[in-house]
């Protein structure tokens, strides 16, 4: 979101509606082509241009796409390896060597905690969500990603911190380790 204007004090005090000065900018995760550029892997241009879906109906397109994939396999595979290890966040690819512990902390604070604090807690649909419970449930989702834990196991783990009275601002990524 980009906010433009000169009444910062009025905005801070909640006295400015910001009418006409807020624009949302979609900033998705990096594509493999962008990761290849960031990392200096080599040319990896996308084959399908934006809004170029008309070609999908033609057999020639698919043959050319397969050839493009073969021609760029090394760069694509290396970019995908970096994507798989570090994700698609630009700050994860800003240097040639990314410290996974530092990356974990940045993702925890800039993405996960911000989402838990602001997006979910501020939700008009669920204004009474418990931030500690949200953090704990997210931690369990990280811990069991790609697995199917039993319902009783999850309930036991959710109840444990509350039973002990030990849940104090749980770190939702404390059990998460980078691949």
C-alpha positions as CSV (number, residue, x, y, z in Angstrom):
1,X,0.0,0.0,0.0
2,X,1.3,3.4,-0.9
3,X,0.1,6.4,1.1
4,X,0.8,9.8,-0.3
5,X,0.1,13.1,1.4
6,X,1.6,15.7,3.8
7,X,-0.6,15.4,6.9
8,X,1.4,12.7,8.8
9,X,0.4,14.1,12.2
10,X,-3.3,14.1,11.3
11,X,-3.0,10.5,9.9
12,X,-1.2,9.4,13.1
13,X,-3.9,10.8,15.3
14,X,-6.6,9.3,13.1
15,X,-8.0,12.6,11.9
16,X,-7.5,12.2,8.2
17,X,-9.6,9.9,6.0
18,X,-6.8,9.5,3.4
19,X,-9.5,9.8,0.7
20,X,-8.0,9.6,-2.7
21,X,-4.5,9.1,-1.4
22,X,-4.3,5.3,-0.9
23,X,-3.4,2.9,-3.7
24,X,-2.8,-0.8,-3.3
25,X,0.1,-2.2,-5.2
26,X,0.2,-5.9,-5.8
27,X,3.7,-7.1,-5.0
28,X,3.8,-10.9,-5.4
29,X,6.7,-13.2,-4.5
30,X,9.6,-13.3,-6.9
31,X,9.3,-15.5,-10.0
32,X,12.0,-17.9,-11.1
33,X,13.1,-15.4,-13.8
34,X,13.5,-12.7,-11.1
35,X,15.4,-15.0,-8.8
36,X,17.7,-16.0,-11.6
37,X,18.4,-12.3,-12.2
38,X,18.9,-11.5,-8.5
39,X,21.4,-14.4,-8.2
40,X,23.2,-13.8,-11.5
41,X,22.3,-17.3,-12.7
42,X,21.8,-16.4,-16.3
43,X,19.0,-15.6,-18.7
44,X,15.8,-17.2,-17.8
45,X,13.1,-15.3,-19.5
46,X,9.5,-16.4,-19.1
47,X,8.1,-18.1,-22.2
48,X,4.5,-17.0,-21.7
49,X,4.1,-13.2,-21.7
50,X,1.6,-11.5,-19.5
51,X,-1.9,-11.6,-21.1
52,X,-0.7,-14.0,-23.7
53,X,-3.1,-16.8,-23.0
54,X,-4.5,-17.0,-26.6
55,X,-1.5,-19.2,-27.6
56,X,-2.4,-21.9,-25.1
57,X,-4.9,-23.3,-27.7
58,X,-2.2,-24.0,-30.3
59,X,-0.2,-27.2,-30.5
60,X,2.9,-25.3,-31.7
61,X,3.0,-23.3,-28.5
62,X,3.3,-26.4,-26.4
63,X,6.1,-27.8,-28.5
64,X,8.0,-24.5,-28.3
65,X,7.4,-24.4,-24.5
66,X,8.9,-27.9,-24.1
67,X,11.9,-26.8,-26.2
68,X,12.2,-23.6,-24.1
69,X,12.2,-25.7,-21.0
70,X,15.0,-28.0,-22.3
71,X,17.1,-25.0,-23.4
72,X,16.9,-23.3,-20.0
73,X,16.8,-26.4,-17.8
74,X,20.0,-25.6,-15.9
75,X,19.1,-22.0,-15.1
76,X,15.5,-23.0,-14.2
77,X,16.6,-25.8,-11.9
78,X,19.1,-23.6,-10.1
79,X,16.6,-20.8,-9.7
80,X,14.0,-23.3,-8.4
81,X,16.6,-24.7,-6.0
82,X,17.1,-21.2,-4.5
83,X,13.3,-20.6,-4.4
84,X,12.8,-24.0,-2.6
85,X,15.5,-23.1,-0.1
86,X,14.8,-19.4,0.5
87,X,11.3,-18.7,-0.7
88,X,10.2,-15.9,-3.0
89,X,10.9,-12.9,-0.8
90,X,13.2,-10.4,-2.4
91,X,15.3,-9.9,0.8
92,X,16.1,-13.6,0.7
93,X,17.9,-13.2,-2.6
94,X,19.5,-9.8,-2.1
95,X,22.9,-11.3,-1.4
96,X,24.7,-14.3,-2.9
97,X,24.7,-16.1,0.5
98,X,21.7,-15.8,2.7
99,X,21.9,-16.7,6.4
100,X,19.0,-19.0,7.1
101,X,18.8,-18.0,10.8
102,X,18.6,-14.3,9.8
103,X,16.1,-15.1,7.0
104,X,13.9,-17.1,9.5
105,X,13.9,-14.1,11.9
106,X,13.0,-11.6,9.1
107,X,10.2,-13.8,7.8
108,X,8.9,-14.3,11.3
109,X,8.8,-10.6,12.1
110,X,8.0,-9.1,8.7
111,X,5.5,-11.6,7.5
112,X,4.2,-14.0,10.1
113,X,4.0,-11.8,13.2
114,X,2.7,-8.8,11.2
115,X,0.0,-11.0,9.7
116,X,-0.9,-12.4,13.1
117,X,-0.9,-9.0,14.9
118,X,-2.5,-6.9,12.3
119,X,-4.4,-8.9,9.7
120,X,-6.0,-11.6,11.8
121,X,-6.4,-9.7,15.1
122,X,-7.8,-6.6,13.3
123,X,-10.2,-8.7,11.3
124,X,-13.7,-7.5,11.5
125,X,-14.9,-11.0,11.0
126,X,-13.1,-12.3,14.1
127,X,-12.3,-9.4,16.4
128,X,-12.0,-11.7,19.5
129,X,-9.2,-13.9,18.2
130,X,-6.6,-14.7,20.9
131,X,-3.1,-13.6,19.6
132,X,-1.3,-16.2,21.7
133,X,-3.6,-19.0,20.4
134,X,-3.1,-17.8,16.8
135,X,0.6,-17.9,17.3
136,X,0.6,-21.4,18.8
137,X,-1.7,-22.8,16.1
138,X,0.6,-21.3,13.4
139,X,3.6,-22.8,15.1
140,X,1.9,-26.2,15.0
141,X,1.1,-25.7,11.3
142,X,4.8,-25.0,10.7
143,X,5.8,-28.0,12.7
144,X,3.5,-30.4,11.0
145,X,3.6,-29.1,7.4
146,X,3.1,-31.9,5.0
147,X,2.1,-34.3,7.8
148,X,-1.2,-35.5,9.2
149,X,-1.0,-35.4,13.0
150,X,-3.9,-36.9,14.9
151,X,-6.6,-34.6,16.3
152,X,-5.8,-35.7,19.9
153,X,-2.1,-34.9,19.4
154,X,-2.9,-31.4,18.2
155,X,-5.4,-30.8,21.0
156,X,-2.8,-32.0,23.6
157,X,-0.2,-29.6,22.2
158,X,-2.5,-26.6,22.1
159,X,-3.7,-27.2,25.6
160,X,-0.2,-27.8,27.1
161,X,1.0,-24.1,27.2
162,X,-2.3,-23.0,28.6
163,X,-2.4,-25.7,31.2
164,X,1.1,-24.8,32.3
165,X,0.3,-21.1,32.2
166,X,3.5,-20.8,30.2
167,X,2.2,-19.3,27.0
168,X,3.6,-15.8,26.8
169,X,3.9,-14.3,23.3
170,X,4.7,-17.6,21.6
171,X,7.2,-17.4,18.7
172,X,5.1,-18.8,15.9
173,X,8.3,-19.9,14.0
174,X,10.2,-21.3,17.0
175,X,9.7,-24.9,15.7
176,X,10.3,-24.0,12.0
177,X,13.6,-24.7,10.5
178,X,14.6,-23.8,7.0
179,X,15.0,-26.7,4.5
